[in-house]
Amino acid sequence: MAYVTNAEIEARLGTAAYVQLTDDAGTGVADVAKVDEARLGAEGEADSYLARRVAVPVDLERFVELRAVLRSFVLDLIEYRLHSRRPPVPPDVVRRRGEAVLWFERVAKGDVVLPTAGEAAANPATGASGAAQGPPRVWTRETTARL
């Protein structure tokens, strides 16, 4: 499931920059394969962070609260990828990419709680976790220290 469409990328960049950053052949038309490559790479990068917390790709139809924030940060990653094809990358694009990566890192660490009405499915690949159950310990460090 895509977080962003190519039309949204074009709307973010503007048509002139959309074409300029992807038209390697000089045809005056955007190379959709280059846009797809940048989009898929950025979505994969986002998923690599999100997968530490939730099942990916995130279902934006189910978790509509996440749609705007994910779309915004993934667009930042895509914009950086496209600009890096034609250096120098504008400083504001570099800054926004850095902010996006920082946000994704914080999500992966659990420092950011994703804004969902329901709980997003945990990533089954992160493994099972357990908790001890039963009566309290009989023999503790304190018991040993008193002997």
Helices and strands as residue ranges (DSSP letters): H 6-13, H 15-22, H 32-50, H 64-83, H 91-109, G 124-126, H 141-146
